[in-house]
Amino acid sequence: MPDAATNGRHTHADMLAQAASASVALDIGPGRGALVIYPHDRYKGCEIEISAVDGDGRRVHTGVHERATHAGSMLTAIFGSLTAGDYVVWRDAGTAGPTVTVAEGEIAELRLS
């Protein structure tokens, strides 16, 4: 049963400290792109799921982590290598959010409220 405090989102609290200093490799090029999501604070410590719009409904997820940047600290969820196409970003286990297009050889960015 989903945890009421996270609205059904996955959590991995012990990974938070590791991610603050970890780097992320992007594998983009022909047929592949990446997606960086800048989520609202309520997603901190959770995982965000996406699924291909024209896919079979299977979802992939990644953790939301606070990362240091030249502009200061910010939350990110990074999908480092995705097949180019359109994706649904899930707000929680049962609520579809916005769609985003991941173009081959590019990095798509999305703010998630």
trRosetta pair geometry for C-beta under 8 A, 3 or more apart (Angstrom, degrees):
i j d omega theta_ij theta_ji phi_ij phi_ji
2 6 7.1 -124 177 77 94 89
2 7 7.1 -13 153 150 134 22
2 8 3.4 -32 -140 -101 155 68
2 9 7.9 72 -155 9 116 33
2 93 5.9 -128 -80 -7 146 147
3 6 4.7 45 82 27 109 101
3 8 7.4 173 46 -76 57 27
3 11 7.1 -38 42 5 149 124
4 7 7.5 29 -168 -74 36 41
6 9 4.5 -113 158 55 103 85
6 10 7.7 -126 141 48 148 6
6 11 5.4 -128 -89 -43 159 116
6 46 5.5 156 -156 -102 115 116
7 91 8.0 -41 123 134 140 82
7 92 4.2 -79 133 -115 108 142
7 93 7.6 -165 138 7 69 87
8 92 4.7 90 61 174 108 102
8 93 3.4 -87 148 -3 137 117
8 94 6.9 38 74 -2 170 84
9 43 7.1 -118 178 -133 172 75
9 46 4.0 21 129 -165 133 128
9 47 6.1 178 176 54 91 62
9 48 7.4 -16 -144 -85 121 45
9 49 8.0 -158 -130 -7 79 97
9 92 5.7 -91 -51 -126 86 72
9 93 7.2 -151 -68 -39 44 79
10 46 6.4 120 74 -168 51 68
10 47 3.9 -6 68 30 107 121
10 49 7.9 97 6 -49 109 102
10 61 6.2 79 29 153 137 161
11 45 5.4 18 -145 142 100 90
11 46 5.4 -49 -89 -104 74 56
11 47 7.2 -149 -76 -7 27 83
12 15 4.3 20 125 11 113 121
12 16 7.7 167 104 -37 72 71
12 45 7.4 -163 57 -174 48 66
12 47 6.9 57 -1 -49 103 106
12 63 5.8 -69 47 -105 123 126
13 16 6.0 -27 -169 -11 46 116
13 45 5.5 13 -98 -156 68 118
14 17 7.7 -45 -175 24 45 98
14 18 7.9 35 140 -2 64 113
15 18 5.4 -66 -160 46 55 113
15 19 5.7 52 149 -27 85 110
15 63 5.8 -86 104 -127 141 168
15 65 7.4 -86 125 -89 97 114
16 19 6.1 -64 -148 34 26 108
16 20 6.9 36 157 -34 62 100
16 45 6.0 -26 -75 -102 123 82
16 65 6.5 172 -132 -126 55 83
16 66 7.3 33 -164 21 92 95
17 20 6.0 -45 -157 13 34 117
18 21 7.2 -88 -173 46 34 85
18 22 5.8 33 149 -37 74 124
19 22 5.2 -60 -131 30 38 118
19 63 6.4 -128 -79 104 155 132
19 65 3.4 -98 134 -135 142 150
19 66 7.5 111 101 46 106 52
19 67 7.2 -79 146 -76 89 85
20 65 6.7 -145 -65 175 50 107
20 66 5.9 2 -103 83 90 85
20 67 6.8 -178 -138 -103 45 45
20 68 7.0 60 -179 -19 79 94
21 68 8.0 17 -95 14 55 116
22 65 7.8 -21 48 148 109 167
24 78 5.0 20 -166 102 165 157
24 80 5.6 -154 170 -83 102 123
25 80 5.9 67 89 -170 55 148
26 34 4.6 -48 -144 -60 113 155
26 78 7.9 -93 -83 176 92 119
26 80 4.8 -139 -107 -158 52 83
26 81 6.7 148 -166 -62 52 75
26 107 6.8 -36 -146 -89 156 113
27 32 6.2 -30 119 136 80 149
27 34 7.7 126 50 -70 47 105
27 80 6.1 67 13 139 78 94
27 81 3.7 -2 61 -87 100 132
28 32 5.3 -151 -132 110 46 89
28 33 5.3 40 -132 -125 111 36
28 34 5.2 -81 -64 -19 120 96
28 81 6.7 -152 -64 -111 57 73
28 104 7.5 155 -173 -172 86 49
28 105 5.6 119 152 -128 102 28
28 106 6.9 -159 -176 26 143 17
28 107 6.9 -94 -60 -63 163 74
29 32 5.7 23 49 54 61 101
29 104 7.2 -20 119 178 27 90
29 105 5.5 37 -131 -93 24 79
30 104 6.0 17 -152 177 27 132
30 105 6.9 23 -63 -55 34 102
31 83 6.5 -34 162 -141 86 71
31 84 5.8 -130 -168 5 36 108
31 104 5.3 14 -47 -118 10 127
32 81 5.4 -6 -177 -161 129 83
32 82 6.6 147 -155 72 74 35
32 83 6.3 -54 -102 -102 68 35
32 84 6.4 -125 -89 -36 14 81
32 104 6.1 63 38 -134 27 78
32 105 7.6 84 74 -53 58 44
33 82 5.9 -33 71 64 68 89
33 84 5.2 81 -4 -94 107 77
33 102 4.1 179 78 168 124 91
33 103 5.3 106 -77 74 154 38
33 104 5.5 -125 -47 -104 96 23
33 105 6.4 -37 -91 31 84 24
33 106 5.0 -9 -131 62 120 62
33 107 6.7 -178 -178 -84 90 31
33 108 6.3 64 141 -12 131 95
34 78 7.1 -3 178 -172 113 86
34 79 6.2 173 -161 93 64 67
34 80 5.4 -19 -124 -150 115 30
34 81 6.3 -28 -88 -73 83 35
34 82 6.6 132 -108 14 31 91
34 102 7.1 -177 59 -149 12 116
34 106 7.8 -135 37 111 71 40
34 107 4.7 -17 70 -114 101 79
34 108 7.2 -169 93 27 49 69
35 50 7.2 54 78 -43 160 169
35 78 7.4 165 89 -154 56 43
35 79 4.2 15 53 50 97 112
35 82 6.0 17 -7 3 105 143
35 87 6.9 -62 -69 47 160 150
35 100 6.4 107 -133 107 125 140
35 102 5.4 -71 -61 -91 102 118
35 107 7.4 169 -86 -164 22 62
35 108 4.9 -16 -110 67 74 100
35 109 7.7 162 -160 -85 55 29
35 110 6.9 -3 -170 7 99 111
36 76 5.9 -31 -166 -157 94 112
36 77 7.6 148 -160 75 46 50
36 78 5.3 -7 -109 -108 75 79
36 79 7.8 -146 -67 31 37 67
36 107 6.1 22 -4 175 107 109
36 108 7.4 179 28 88 64 50
36 109 5.0 -17 70 -109 95 77
36 110 7.6 167 89 26 50 67
37 48 6.0 -80 71 82 156 166
37 64 8.0 -67 91 -105 109 93
37 76 6.8 134 73 -162 54 56
37 77 4.2 -14 60 58 109 100
37 78 7.6 -155 25 -71 70 36
37 79 7.8 52 -10 -5 100 95
37 89 6.7 138 -105 -132 141 142
37 109 7.7 161 -88 -159 31 51
37 110 5.0 -23 -113 70 75 96
37 111 7.8 139 -165 -104 63 16
37 112 5.3 14 -175 -11 111 123
38 74 6.3 -28 -138 164 105 122
38 75 6.6 113 -160 82 58 75
38 76 6.2 -31 -97 -101 60 66
38 109 7.1 24 -10 -175 103 96
38 110 7.1 -171 25 93 72 45
38 111 4.9 -29 71 -107 104 65
38 112 6.9 166 78 18 47 74
39 42 7.9 -102 152 61 105 65
39 43 3.8 -34 138 47 143 148
39 44 7.9 -172 95 -53 113 54
39 48 6.4 -168 -65 -63 143 138
39 64 5.5 -54 42 -126 139 133
39 75 5.4 -75 60 119 79 125
39 76 7.8 140 13 -122 82 17
39 77 5.9 45 -17 -8 119 115
39 111 7.9 153 -90 -166 25 47
39 112 4.4 -24 -109 68 71 112
40 43 5.9 104 66 -1 66 99
40 75 7.9 -21 91 66 11 147
40 112 6.3 -104 -7 106 80 70
40 113 5.1 68 -53 -151 125 39
41 44 5.6 -14 -170 -21 57 116
41 75 6.8 168 -98 -19 48 148
43 46 4.9 -100 -166 49 62 119
43 48 6.4 13 -161 -64 137 104
43 64 4.6 155 135 -75 100 173
43 75 6.7 131 78 160 100 147
43 77 7.3 -62 143 -42 139 127
43 112 7.0 37 -24 98 154 122
44 64 6.0 -123 -112 115 28 121
44 66 6.9 18 -133 -49 107 99
44 75 5.9 -102 -88 -107 83 136
45 64 6.7 -30 20 73 19 100
46 63 7.6 171 103 -146 30 61
46 64 5.4 22 62 22 67 123
47 61 4.3 52 156 167 123 123
47 62 6.3 172 -152 86 89 21
47 63 5.2 -53 -97 -93 80 49
47 64 6.7 -166 -98 -8 26 81
47 77 7.6 118 -156 -131 46 124
48 61 6.4 168 82 -147 34 79
48 62 6.4 -18 56 60 81 72
48 64 6.1 83 -20 -57 100 101
48 77 4.4 32 27 -171 128 170
48 89 6.6 -8 172 -163 117 95
48 90 7.1 163 -172 62 68 75
48 112 7.2 116 -124 56 147 173
49 59 4.2 17 -177 173 118 131
49 60 6.9 156 -148 79 69 30
49 61 4.4 -40 -90 -87 72 94
49 89 7.9 142 88 -159 48 48
49 90 4.4 -10 76 42 96 127
49 93 7.9 61 23 -103 144 48
50 59 6.5 151 74 -153 28 81
50 60 6.1 -21 60 61 81 80
50 61 7.6 152 14 -91 64 46
50 79 6.6 -43 26 -63 142 154
50 82 8.0 -29 95 -113 142 144
50 87 4.6 17 177 172 120 125
50 88 6.4 160 -156 78 66 49
50 89 5.4 -29 -100 -100 91 57
50 90 6.8 -163 -87 1 34 84
51 55 5.9 -133 171 60 85 130
51 57 6.1 -1 -170 -160 148 30
51 58 6.4 161 -129 85 103 37
51 59 4.5 -63 -67 -94 100 70
51 60 7.5 142 -87 13 54 66
51 87 6.7 154 76 -155 27 79
51 88 5.3 -12 59 53 82 100
51 90 7.1 52 0 -38 97 112
52 55 3.1 95 67 -27 110 120
52 56 8.0 38 59 17 111 53
52 58 8.0 20 21 62 95 77
52 83 7.3 -8 -91 70 131 113
52 85 5.6 17 -140 107 104 139
52 86 7.2 93 -161 79 63 57
52 87 5.9 -53 -101 -101 41 71
52 88 7.9 28 108 12 6 81
53 85 7.0 -151 31 152 93 103
53 86 4.1 -12 7 100 133 105
53 87 6.5 -131 -28 -91 81 17
53 88 5.9 119 -84 -33 71 89
53 99 6.1 36 -76 -136 124 128
54 85 6.9 -108 34 -172 105 132
54 86 7.1 78 -7 56 91 100
55 58 6.3 -89 144 40 128 79
59 90 6.7 -15 -130 -8 139 142
60 79 7.1 97 105 -127 122 119
62 77 5.2 134 91 -175 103 87
62 78 6.2 -114 145 66 154 45
62 79 5.6 -159 -11 -78 144 68
63 77 6.8 -158 102 -123 29 83
64 75 5.6 13 177 -176 101 109
64 76 7.2 175 -150 87 61 27
64 77 4.7 -41 -92 -71 70 99
65 75 7.1 162 86 -146 25 63
65 76 6.3 -27 64 62 72 75
65 77 7.6 124 14 -87 68 51
66 73 5.5 14 179 -180 106 109
66 74 7.1 172 -147 91 65 19
66 75 5.6 -42 -91 -89 63 63
66 76 8.0 116 -119 16 20 73
67 73 7.1 164 82 -150 31 64
67 74 6.4 -27 60 66 78 68
67 75 7.7 113 13 -126 77 18
67 76 5.2 -21 13 20 125 120
68 72 7.8 -89 -147 168 61 25
68 73 5.7 -36 -99 -95 57 72
69 72 6.4 -3 63 57 84 34
69 73 7.3 149 20 -100 77 20
69 74 5.9 -9 8 18 125 109
71 74 7.4 19 84 -27 104 124
77 112 7.9 -11 27 21 126 141
79 82 5.3 32 137 -45 122 117
79 102 7.9 -70 92 -97 126 148
82 85 7.6 -113 143 40 105 85
82 87 7.1 -37 179 -54 153 142
82 102 5.0 6 86 130 127 169
83 102 7.8 102 91 89 38 127
84 102 5.7 -144 -131 106 48 83
84 103 5.8 21 -141 -159 111 24
84 104 4.0 -50 -64 -57 144 79
85 101 7.4 -110 143 -144 24 65
85 102 6.2 5 51 55 45 92
86 99 5.6 15 180 176 103 118
86 100 7.3 164 -152 82 61 33
86 101 5.3 -32 -96 -98 73 70
86 102 7.7 176 -88 18 23 72
87 99 6.5 161 82 -155 39 69
87 100 5.5 -22 61 61 91 82
87 101 7.8 159 17 -94 74 23
87 102 6.2 34 -6 -10 117 111
88 96 5.1 -43 -176 -149 128 106
88 97 7.1 135 177 55 75 61
88 98 7.9 177 -148 101 54 30
88 99 5.5 -38 -93 -97 57 80
89 96 8.0 106 72 -169 42 61
89 97 4.5 -50 91 72 85 116
89 98 5.6 6 41 63 112 71
89 99 7.3 178 5 -99 79 26
89 100 6.2 43 -30 -1 113 112
89 110 6.6 -168 -39 116 158 157
89 112 6.2 -119 140 -101 147 128
90 93 7.2 43 160 -106 132 15
90 95 6.8 121 -168 78 73 55
90 96 6.1 -56 -109 -111 66 46
90 97 6.1 150 -134 6 11 95
91 95 4.3 -44 59 98 110 110
91 96 7.2 55 6 123 90 9
91 97 4.2 122 -47 -61 88 108
91 112 7.7 -179 -105 -175 74 113
92 95 5.0 43 43 31 86 104
97 112 6.6 33 160 -140 158 105
98 110 6.7 -174 85 -162 132 131
98 112 7.3 -145 27 -108 115 81
100 108 5.4 135 161 148 115 141
100 110 4.9 -77 -90 -64 144 139
101 108 6.3 -180 87 -105 50 144
102 106 7.5 -179 -172 78 56 88
102 108 4.8 -108 -101 -1 62 133
103 106 4.2 20 76 38 101 128
103 108 6.8 125 12 -60 76 101
